[in-house]
């Protein structure tokens, strides 16, 4: 009897989890697509449609991410205390839809500013709450493949960003920014419909062994700072790429698009690959490997003499992104068992902090030479790697989920 349960349970577990994670993946793809069509054109929208000057554009681009960090942090803590994660996903999707519709018609700067620090900021909770929802579903089903599932969701986000900017460029050219933002609103509406019709509410696990607050707090702080440094390297590398290839390596501006597109395309299979490796190797080991690859990549780009060399190095860059960004959320969730919403929010907040960090460094590179941007990225990666090594080793907290299920069987 016991042996029969232990053999058949995983099949049922995988089927039930899959029925939930597939619509969650659909929702996440449309959320990613909505941000991918809008994100690259915010500055152009503000300058050409709203006629905002550089100072106002800069204030807008800083205030929005900071408001998103604040709102996501509050909602993340709240979501771990009550079974409201599905309602938060629905509310955030509707907020994104409402904000996009309003932006399609409003051209007053301060009204748009108020929207971005309120309604649009709430929509930012979709990203971490989706990862938290996936982890809770898998924990309840007794699955030990949370890291792989979350890495797959992150891969869908990369797919959306491969498709999103070209679609956005076509929409802006064909119908202007009103059509662009209304399209984003439709995508948020699709995401909301998926949540409403296909996702059930989940409750946090009843019994989770939490680490001592002080020890967990220090480890999580070091890891999040490490992620912010390494993602800061990534943001700086992307921002400097067109300038570096054209002005330093004497290539063409279009070379940057080809290089960045190649990296995004390579990220997709590599995220699936690192997700599969996470079922066999500790997350910490894989992320440290990815961090070392990132430092090597930026060091080699700093020494590059031709554009084709930078293109050839994108396999390293994509491996770095797949390991650190694809598995980073799962690692923080391991450090904060029982708080998947807060953990995903903390890991997700590393990106807007990284974006703020990269801005001044790009300004310095404009004065000293864009090769120094990649030297700075190398140092940022090495700093992140050092912090990860300083956290020490810790047994994954939710490793026992599958063991408990097997013992119960």
LINTA-V734857 format. One record per helix or strand of 2 or more residues. SS is the DSSP state (h for helix, s for strand). FROM is the first residue (numbers start at 1). LEN is the number of residues. Records with the same first field share a line. If there is no record, write none. Layout:
SS=FROM-LEN ; FROM-LEN
This chain:
h=2-38 ; 42-7 ; 54-26 ; 85-21 ; 109-8 ; 119-5 ; 125-17 ; 146-53 ; 213-36 ; 253-25 ; 283-20 ; 307-6 ; 314-22 ; 340-29 ; 371-20 ; 397-12
